[in-house]
Amino acid sequence: MKKKIIAFLSAAAMLIPSLNIMNAGAINFTIPTQIKSESAILMNLDCNEVIYEKNADAKQMPGPLVNIMTAVVCIEECKDLSEEVTIDEEVFSPLYVTDYPDDLRFADIEDGDRLTYTDLLYAMILKSSIEASQTIAYNIGGESVSAFVEKMNAKAEELGLNDTHFTNPTGLYDPEQYTSARDMAVLTKYALKTAHFDSICSTYSYTPSVPNLDRHPDRESWVWYHSNLMMDSDSDYHYAGCRGVKTANLELGGRNIVATASKDGNNYLAVCLKSPLSDADGENTFYHLTDAITLFNWAFKHFSYQVVLPDSAELGEIPVELAEGNNYVLAKPKEEMTMLWYKDVDTSLISKDNIKWYKSSLKAPVKKGEPLGMVTLEYAGEEIGTMELVAVSDVERSVAKYNWYAAKMFPKASWFKKSLIISAIVCLIYILICIYAYIVFRNKKKPVKPIYAVPKVEGQKKRKKPTNKE
């Protein structure tokens, strides 16, 4: 049966500095053992990428896995986790009335006990204690469990958990409370980075910090053990390197688990939802544990970081005009490309032929490392990553070729055509100015007729000039 694999994983810089970040794509590989859980997902925590999934977006009943969100809200909202809380049984006793009493989980916390918020977090994560989860919600919610649940849903929205909705902090059955394997993986990844959570969920046994000897005189016996049998060295399900996180059972929702495991510097997170409670013969089963173990073994055995594209690989060439010497430049990956790859598949089968050049040709000079294009890596017709291609070396410009090119291109240059048009316009303006000046000059040389001259009268005799005699 084929399962969906995200073949490429982007490595975390702090853990694996040499790995190059790529865009992931989906590829189908075969996992040899059937996963019995209805939904499952396996994430590499070093790369924050999914490498296996089965019905990862299907909505399932989370059961006490909701305690992970309860813990996150408590840790982020509580100002002092060392603050002591007095246990009031009336806060959680109404939960005893249920159609599914087998879903109730307790940590032997009694009315009047005084425990810190840290103690309550351990009781909730290790034992799925309804006394602890309900008390946390009641107090952090300002004596309102519903107000606390609103905070849980607000945080889910903030984290982008689109297939998740909370109705209570305990995980008890409610048809309106649901999540998905993918959402639970995202939530857990966030929780593991939250203060104290990683330490709490990876602890196998815990003794409350406040003894409460009046109700628990035998302090040695008041110890909470993690419900994940993968952490128990005496269990048939023990798994070296496992960190418990959280388990959950619901009569109507089956068995659920969120667990992490580490080996040889690799870290994985597995989520398995709605595993059957019993086998075909009606015998009690723990398929959620065997599924998680199967996923971890498969990942550790079959996946390793491999160089699939060395930075020295020459993947093509682009013509270069006006070049001194070779009239082309070779292209290589900008950086070495490393993937978390399935060992049984030869990396030579990864296609590197899908290249998109930024330009069909270049003009010298070309500088070493100049971006030239993008190569898309593909396997079995699926895209698994991309990498930019750059020039392998410098390409110098030929002076003779450039001069000849410049001479040929001079008349074709756009600025040359524009300059001709502008020159023509200037000349035309100059000619018009000259014509205008000539007209003005001619008009100035014409005699002007006196407009105030005395008109000559016919028949009028010329008056004689008077003499001295007269």
Secondary structure as UniProt FT lines:
FT   STRAND          2..6
FT   TURN            13..15
FT   TURN            17..18
FT   STRAND          26..30
FT   STRAND          39..44
FT   TURN            45..48
FT   STRAND          49..54
FT   TURN            56..57
FT   HELIX           63..66
FT   HELIX           67..77
FT   TURN            81..82
FT   STRAND          84..86
FT   HELIX           89..92
FT   HELIX           93..96
FT   HELIX           101..103
FT   TURN            111..112
FT   STRAND          114..116
FT   HELIX           117..127
FT   HELIX           130..140
FT   TURN            141..142
FT   HELIX           145..158
FT   TURN            159..160
FT   TURN            162..163
FT   TURN            175..176
FT   STRAND          178..179
FT   HELIX           181..192
FT   TURN            195..196
FT   HELIX           197..201
FT   STRAND          205..206
FT   TURN            213..215
FT   HELIX           219..221
FT   STRAND          224..225
FT   HELIX           229..231
FT   TURN            233..234
FT   TURN            236..237
FT   TURN            240..241
FT   STRAND          242..250
FT   TURN            251..253
FT   STRAND          254..263
FT   TURN            264..265
FT   STRAND          266..275
FT   TURN            280..281
FT   HELIX           287..302
FT   STRAND          303..309
FT   TURN            311..312
FT   STRAND          316..321
FT   STRAND          328..333
FT   STRAND          337..342
FT   TURN            343..344
FT   HELIX           347..349
FT   STRAND          351..357
FT   STRAND          362..363
FT   TURN            368..369
FT   STRAND          371..379
FT   TURN            380..381
FT   STRAND          382..391
FT   HELIX           399..409
FT   TURN            410..412
FT   HELIX           414..445
FT   TURN            451..452
FT   TURN            458..459
//
